[in-house]
Amino acid sequence: MAKSIRSKHRRQMRNIKRQHYAKKDLERLKRLAIKSSELKDIVTMKSAQEIKEPAVDAVQQEDPTMEVEKLTKVYDKRTLQDENGHYPDWMNKRAVKKQRQKLKLIKIKQRVGKATKKLRW
């Protein structure tokens, strides 16, 4: 593509904007540097070992961990439903519909002896 006057103008305006915001950013950084130097005088730093020692003591003193058994849903292998009649989370509507048709076909086969109805998709 050719360089148009419009794109040149936009590039020029972006450069001007960048210079304008550079001044503001520099002022903001200077203010932050002053504040951080003030905060260094106020804040006292602890070493990592000093912080870890009380934490280890607290964990040793109280250990009220509660063990909870996560109940796993049991699904029927033939119907793929749990005891409440719900399908697994990983099955989408299409798969559920197909499974229902499949179960319906099996029921018909059991009654009549052979399938009279076919799946249509």
MDTraj code that builds the backbone (N, CA, C; nanometers):
import mdtraj as md
import numpy as np

residues = "MET ALA LYS SER ILE ARG SER LYS HIS ARG ARG GLN MET ARG ASN ILE LYS ARG GLN HIS TYR ALA LYS LYS ASP LEU GLU ARG LEU LYS ARG LEU ALA ILE LYS SER SER GLU LEU LYS ASP ILE VAL THR MET LYS SER ALA GLN GLU ILE LYS GLU PRO ALA VAL ASP ALA VAL GLN GLN GLU ASP PRO THR MET GLU VAL GLU LYS LEU THR LYS VAL TYR ASP LYS ARG THR LEU GLN ASP GLU ASN GLY HIS TYR PRO ASP TRP MET ASN LYS ARG ALA VAL LYS LYS GLN ARG GLN LYS LEU LYS LEU ILE LYS ILE LYS GLN ARG VAL GLY LYS ALA THR LYS LYS LEU ARG TRP".split()
xyz = np.array([
    [0.0828, -0.1189, 0.0000],
    [0.0000, 0.0000, 0.0000],
    [0.0869, 0.1248, 0.0000],
    [0.0374, 0.2248, -0.0619],
    [0.1101, 0.3512, -0.0703],
    [0.0922, 0.4289, 0.0596],
    [0.1876, 0.5142, 0.0889],
    [0.1794, 0.5976, 0.2085],
    [0.0892, 0.7163, 0.1772],
    [-0.0197, 0.7233, 0.2477],
    [-0.1120, 0.8341, 0.2224],
    [-0.0820, 0.9503, 0.3161],
    [-0.1346, 1.0639, 0.2812],
    [-0.1160, 1.1828, 0.3646],
    [-0.1823, 1.1604, 0.5002],
    [-0.2949, 1.0912, 0.4962],
    [-0.3699, 1.0665, 0.6187],
    [-0.2883, 0.9820, 0.7179],
    [-0.2257, 0.8730, 0.6690],
    [-0.1483, 0.7876, 0.7588],
    [-0.0240, 0.8600, 0.8097],
    [0.0355, 0.9442, 0.7260],
    [0.1518, 1.0224, 0.7696],
    [0.1109, 1.1190, 0.8810],
    [-0.0050, 1.1807, 0.8628],
    [-0.0540, 1.2764, 0.9620],
    [-0.0819, 1.2049, 1.0945],
    [-0.1440, 1.0872, 1.0863],
    [-0.1741, 1.0117, 1.2083],
    [-0.0462, 0.9740, 1.2820],
    [0.0548, 0.9290, 1.2071],
    [0.1827, 0.8926, 1.2678],
    [0.2442, 1.0137, 1.3374],
    [0.2358, 1.1279, 1.2731],
    [0.2918, 1.2510, 1.3290],
    [0.2186, 1.2883, 1.4586],
    [0.0859, 1.2772, 1.4582],
    [0.0069, 1.3111, 1.5766],
    [0.0361, 1.2131, 1.6917],
    [0.0570, 1.0860, 1.6585],
    [0.0919, 0.9872, 1.7617],
    [0.2259, 1.0226, 1.8267],
    [0.3206, 1.0674, 1.7472],
    [0.4508, 1.1077, 1.8013],
    [0.4362, 1.2268, 1.8951],
    [0.3537, 1.3237, 1.8563],
    [0.3316, 1.4413, 1.9406],
    [0.2662, 1.3987, 2.0721],
    [0.1669, 1.3105, 2.0633],
    [0.0978, 1.2622, 2.1818],
    [0.1940, 1.1868, 2.2736],
    [0.2823, 1.1054, 2.2129],
    [0.3807, 1.0291, 2.2887],
    [0.4739, 1.1233, 2.3655],
    [0.5175, 1.2313, 2.3012],
    [0.6052, 1.3278, 2.3676],
    [0.5324, 1.3971, 2.4826],
    [0.4041, 1.4288, 2.4600],
    [0.3247, 1.4958, 2.5621],
    [0.3103, 1.4070, 2.6854],
    [0.2770, 1.2785, 2.6629],
    [0.2579, 1.1876, 2.7756],
    [0.3900, 1.1499, 2.8407],
    [0.4999, 1.1577, 2.7689],
    [0.6313, 1.1291, 2.8272],
    [0.6632, 1.2294, 2.9374],
    [0.6267, 1.3571, 2.9159],
    [0.6495, 1.4596, 3.0173],
    [0.5684, 1.4280, 3.1434],
    [0.4411, 1.3939, 3.1240],
    [0.3543, 1.3619, 3.2376],
    [0.4056, 1.2401, 3.3131],
    [0.4477, 1.1379, 3.2396],
    [0.4993, 1.0167, 3.3030],
    [0.6253, 1.0455, 3.3831],
    [0.7118, 1.1285, 3.3312],
    [0.8345, 1.1639, 3.4015],
    [0.8023, 1.2339, 3.5333],
    [0.7070, 1.3263, 3.5312],
    [0.6658, 1.3954, 3.6532],
    [0.6074, 1.2968, 3.7542],
    [0.5242, 1.2045, 3.7054],
    [0.4617, 1.1047, 3.7922],
    [0.5683, 1.0139, 3.8556],
    [0.6672, 0.9730, 3.7781],
    [0.7739, 0.8884, 3.8302],
    [0.8562, 0.9604, 3.9359],
    [0.8795, 1.0894, 3.9133],
    [0.9538, 1.1671, 4.0125],
    [0.8776, 1.1748, 4.1443],
    [0.7456, 1.1980, 4.1357],
    [0.6641, 1.2020, 4.2579],
    [0.6664, 1.0675, 4.3296],
    [0.6575, 0.9598, 4.2547],
    [0.6606, 0.8261, 4.3154],
    [0.7955, 0.7978, 4.3812],
    [0.9023, 0.8431, 4.3205],
    [1.0358, 0.8229, 4.3776],
    [1.0475, 0.8947, 4.5120],
    [0.9926, 1.0147, 4.5197],
    [0.9959, 1.0915, 4.6456],
    [0.9149, 1.0180, 4.7522],
    [0.7950, 0.9713, 4.7153],
    [0.7097, 0.9002, 4.8116],
    [0.7749, 0.7711, 4.8587],
    [0.8374, 0.6988, 4.7668],
    [0.8988, 0.5715, 4.8051],
    [1.0172, 0.5938, 4.8983],
    [1.0914, 0.7037, 4.8788],
    [1.2025, 0.7330, 4.9698],
    [1.1495, 0.7687, 5.1083],
    [1.0338, 0.8351, 5.1148],
    [0.9718, 0.8669, 5.2441],
    [0.9248, 0.7397, 5.3121],
    [0.8692, 0.6477, 5.2358],
    [0.8185, 0.5238, 5.2927],
    [0.9311, 0.4327, 5.3425],
    [1.0466, 0.4401, 5.2820],
    [1.1604, 0.3590, 5.3275],
    [1.1967, 0.3926, 5.4712],
    [1.1848, 0.5208, 5.5075],
    [1.2165, 0.5631, 5.6437],
    [1.1131, 0.5089, 5.7432],
    [0.9890, 0.4997, 5.7009],
    [0.8805, 0.4584, 5.7895],
    [0.8771, 0.3056, 5.8063],
    [0.8878, 0.2317, 5.6993],
    [0.8698, 0.0871, 5.6999],
    [0.9981, 0.0180, 5.7450],
    [0.9822, -0.0820, 5.8334],
    [1.0964, -0.1647, 5.8727],
    [1.0814, -0.2998, 5.8049],
    [1.1888, -0.3474, 5.7502],
    [1.1858, -0.4733, 5.6759],
    [1.2263, -0.5887, 5.7666],
    [1.1567, -0.7014, 5.7526],
    [1.1918, -0.8231, 5.8234],
    [1.2520, -0.9204, 5.7238],
    [1.3394, -1.0049, 5.7735],
    [1.3980, -1.1045, 5.6847],
    [1.2983, -1.2178, 5.6628],
    [1.3227, -1.2970, 5.5626],
    [1.2315, -1.4067, 5.5300],
    [1.2278, -1.5097, 5.6419],
    [1.3407, -1.5297, 5.7082],
    [1.3472, -1.6291, 5.8147],
    [1.2637, -1.5844, 5.9355],
    [1.2647, -1.4561, 5.9666],
    [1.1848, -1.4045, 6.0780],
    [1.0356, -1.4234, 6.0520],
    [0.9961, -1.4116, 5.9277],
    [0.8548, -1.4271, 5.8928],
    [0.8144, -1.5743, 5.8970],
    [0.9021, -1.6625, 5.8525],
    [0.8694, -1.8050, 5.8447],
    [0.8583, -1.8702, 5.9823],
    [0.9398, -1.8300, 6.0788],
    [0.9403, -1.8935, 6.2107],
    [0.8051, -1.8855, 6.2815],
    [0.7410, -1.7684, 6.2932],
    [0.6091, -1.7655, 6.3586],
    [0.5033, -1.8432, 6.2796],
    [0.5144, -1.8433, 6.1487],
    [0.4158, -1.9145, 6.0672],
    [0.4249, -2.0644, 6.0915],
    [0.5466, -2.1166, 6.1050],
    [0.5657, -2.2593, 6.1309],
    [0.5121, -2.2951, 6.2682],
    [0.5346, -2.2095, 6.3670],
    [0.4850, -2.2341, 6.5018],
    [0.3326, -2.2360, 6.5042],
    [0.2706, -2.1446, 6.4315],
    [0.1250, -2.1374, 6.4287],
    [0.0650, -2.2621, 6.3652],
    [0.1282, -2.3127, 6.2643],
    [0.0781, -2.4327, 6.1968],
    [0.0915, -2.5538, 6.2881],
    [0.1998, -2.5603, 6.3645],
    [0.2203, -2.6733, 6.4546],
    [0.1220, -2.6696, 6.5701],
    [0.0856, -2.5508, 6.6170],
    [-0.0044, -2.5395, 6.7308],
    [-0.1461, -2.5812, 6.6951],
    [-0.1989, -2.5271, 6.5886],
    [-0.3354, -2.5612, 6.5507],
    [-0.3356, -2.6329, 6.4162],
    [-0.3927, -2.7515, 6.4177],
    [-0.4004, -2.8310, 6.2955],
    [-0.5437, -2.8804, 6.2776],
    [-0.6392, -2.7864, 6.2654],
    [-0.7785, -2.8297, 6.2550],
    [-0.8184, -2.8593, 6.1101],
    [-0.7419, -2.9440, 6.0454],
    [-0.7783, -2.9759, 5.9076],
    [-0.8941, -3.0739, 5.9093],
    [-0.9915, -3.0417, 5.8314],
    [-1.1096, -3.1254, 5.8241],
    [-1.1046, -3.2048, 5.6950],
    [-1.1102, -3.3338, 5.7075],
    [-1.1054, -3.4170, 5.5892],
    [-1.2471, -3.4395, 5.5381],
    [-1.2670, -3.4028, 5.4150],
    [-1.3985, -3.4157, 5.3541],
    [-1.3865, -3.5124, 5.2371],
    [-1.4736, -3.6113, 5.2372],
    [-1.4732, -3.7061, 5.1267],
    [-1.5568, -3.6483, 5.0137],
    [-1.4990, -3.6424, 4.8980],
    [-1.5714, -3.5917, 4.7828],
    [-1.6550, -3.7057, 4.7249],
    [-1.7831, -3.6830, 4.7199],
    [-1.8720, -3.7860, 4.6696],
    [-1.8644, -3.7902, 4.5174],
    [-1.8352, -3.9062, 4.4660],
    [-1.8317, -3.9221, 4.3213],
    [-1.9649, -3.9801, 4.2772],
    [-2.0177, -3.9243, 4.1725],
    [-2.1450, -3.9732, 4.1217],
    [-2.1226, -4.1038, 4.0478],
    [-2.2118, -4.1982, 4.0716],
    [-2.2031, -4.3276, 4.0054],
    [-2.3042, -4.3285, 3.8921],
    [-2.2545, -4.3512, 3.7717],
    [-2.3403, -4.3524, 3.6542],
    [-2.3583, -4.4953, 3.6064],
    [-2.4802, -4.5261, 3.5658],
    [-2.5115, -4.6579, 3.5095],
    [-2.4419, -4.6703, 3.3740],
    [-2.3791, -4.7841, 3.3499],
    [-2.3039, -4.8014, 3.2255],
    [-2.3960, -4.8086, 3.1038],
    [-2.5146, -4.8633, 3.1213],
    [-2.6048, -4.8791, 3.0072],
    [-2.6789, -4.7498, 2.9755],
    [-2.7323, -4.6836, 3.0781],
    [-2.8128, -4.5640, 3.0541],
    [-2.7325, -4.4352, 3.0631],
    [-2.6149, -4.4402, 3.1235],
    [-2.5289, -4.3239, 3.1466],
    [-2.5963, -4.2180, 3.2342],
    [-2.6884, -4.2620, 3.3215],
    [-2.7558, -4.1704, 3.4130],
    [-2.7160, -4.2039, 3.5557],
    [-2.7198, -4.1019, 3.6439],
    [-2.6956, -4.1293, 3.7849],
    [-2.8270, -4.1688, 3.8503],
    [-2.8265, -4.1840, 3.9835],
    [-2.9471, -4.2310, 4.0525],
    [-3.0623, -4.1320, 4.0429],
    [-3.0330, -4.0038, 4.0156],
    [-3.1380, -3.9029, 4.0035],
    [-3.1870, -3.8867, 3.8600],
    [-3.1305, -3.9621, 3.7671],
    [-3.1722, -3.9535, 3.6281],
    [-3.1026, -3.8451, 3.5489],
    [-2.9922, -3.7925, 3.6032],
    [-2.9173, -3.6881, 3.5331],
    [-2.8005, -3.7493, 3.4585],
    [-2.7695, -3.6870, 3.3452],
    [-2.6566, -3.7323, 3.2641],
    [-2.5285, -3.6648, 3.3134],
    [-2.4115, -3.7185, 3.2784],
    [-2.2855, -3.6559, 3.3220],
    [-2.2684, -3.5159, 3.2643],
    [-2.1827, -3.4368, 3.3305],
    [-2.1611, -3.2981, 3.2887],
    [-2.0968, -3.2896, 3.1509],
    [-2.0158, -3.3873, 3.1162],
    [-1.9440, -3.3802, 2.9896],
    [-2.0335, -3.4081, 2.8697],
    [-2.1533, -3.4610, 2.8927],
    [-2.2433, -3.4901, 2.7800],
    [-2.3196, -3.3641, 2.7412],
    [-2.3154, -3.3308, 2.6119],
    [-2.3911, -3.2157, 2.5643],
    [-2.5317, -3.2602, 2.5247],
    [-2.6140, -3.1648, 2.4849],
    [-2.7547, -3.1950, 2.4553],
    [-2.7684, -3.2950, 2.3410],
    [-2.6796, -3.2811, 2.2437],
    [-2.6844, -3.3714, 2.1290],
    [-2.6574, -3.5155, 2.1722],
    [-2.5558, -3.5330, 2.2573],
    [-2.5206, -3.6672, 2.3045],
    [-2.6315, -3.7253, 2.3917],
    [-2.6952, -3.6396, 2.4737],
    [-2.8060, -3.6857, 2.5588],
    [-2.9223, -3.7309, 2.4722],
    [-2.9514, -3.6524, 2.3699],
    [-3.0618, -3.6864, 2.2799],
    [-3.0354, -3.8192, 2.2096],
    [-2.9129, -3.8375, 2.1639],
    [-2.8748, -3.9601, 2.0957],
    [-2.8849, -4.0795, 2.1893],
    [-2.8420, -4.0613, 2.3153],
    [-2.8475, -4.1688, 2.4146],
    [-2.9917, -4.2073, 2.4447],
    [-3.0803, -4.1072, 2.4547],
    [-3.2219, -4.1358, 2.4798],
    [-3.2826, -4.2158, 2.3648],
    [-3.2496, -4.1769, 2.2410],
    [-3.2991, -4.2503, 2.1249],
    [-3.2485, -4.3940, 2.1266],
    [-3.1236, -4.4105, 2.1655],
    [-3.0626, -4.5424, 2.1713],
    [-3.1346, -4.6300, 2.2747],
    [-3.1651, -4.5730, 2.3923],
    [-3.2358, -4.6473, 2.4962],
    [-3.3771, -4.6821, 2.4519],
    [-3.4401, -4.5887, 2.3823],
    [-3.5751, -4.6114, 2.3318],
    [-3.5743, -4.7276, 2.2323],
    [-3.4737, -4.7294, 2.1464],
    [-3.4606, -4.8353, 2.0465],
    [-3.4391, -4.9710, 2.1130],
    [-3.3593, -4.9725, 2.2191],
    [-3.3354, -5.0979, 2.2919],
    [-3.4644, -5.1489, 2.3546],
    [-3.5455, -5.0576, 2.4111],
    [-3.6726, -5.0979, 2.4708],
    [-3.7654, -5.1585, 2.3658],
    [-3.7697, -5.0947, 2.2500],
    [-3.8549, -5.1453, 2.1417],
    [-3.8069, -5.2827, 2.0981],
    [-3.6776, -5.3032, 2.0877],
    [-3.6223, -5.4329, 2.0490],
    [-3.6608, -5.5397, 2.1495],
    [-3.6567, -5.5045, 2.2771],
    [-3.6905, -5.6012, 2.3799],
    [-3.8376, -5.6407, 2.3708],
    [-3.9241, -5.5445, 2.3390],
    [-4.0675, -5.5744, 2.3319],
    [-4.1019, -5.6567, 2.2074],
    [-4.0589, -5.6091, 2.0941],
    [-4.0998, -5.6699, 1.9682],
    [-4.0058, -5.7837, 1.9270],
    [-3.8795, -5.7658, 1.9523],
    [-3.7848, -5.8682, 1.9128],
    [-3.6902, -5.8158, 1.8068],
    [-3.7346, -5.7208, 1.7299],
    [-3.6460, -5.6587, 1.6330],
    [-3.6835, -5.5116, 1.6191],
    [-3.5903, -5.4351, 1.5727],
    [-3.6091, -5.2901, 1.5663],
    [-3.7013, -5.2541, 1.4514],
    [-3.8048, -5.1766, 1.4841],
    [-3.8944, -5.1284, 1.3805],
    [-3.8712, -4.9796, 1.3543],
    [-3.8018, -4.9159, 1.4438],
    [-3.7805, -4.7731, 1.4306],
    [-3.6301, -4.7467, 1.4211],
    [-3.5892, -4.6637, 1.3282],
    [-3.4484, -4.6325, 1.3106],
    [-3.4202, -4.4893, 1.3555],
    [-3.2971, -4.4652, 1.3892],
    [-3.2565, -4.3302, 1.4280],
    [-3.2460, -4.2421, 1.3045],
    [-3.3013, -4.1249, 1.3135],
    [-3.2898, -4.0289, 1.2040],
    [-3.2237, -3.9039, 1.2572],
    [-3.1205, -3.8617, 1.1887],
    [-3.0495, -3.7402, 1.2325],
    [-3.0488, -3.6409, 1.1244],
])
top = md.Topology()
chain = top.add_chain()
for i, resn in enumerate(residues, 1):
    res = top.add_residue(resn, chain, resSeq=i)
    for name in ("N", "CA", "C"):
        top.add_atom(name, md.element.get_by_symbol(name[0]), res)
traj = md.Trajectory(xyz[None], top)
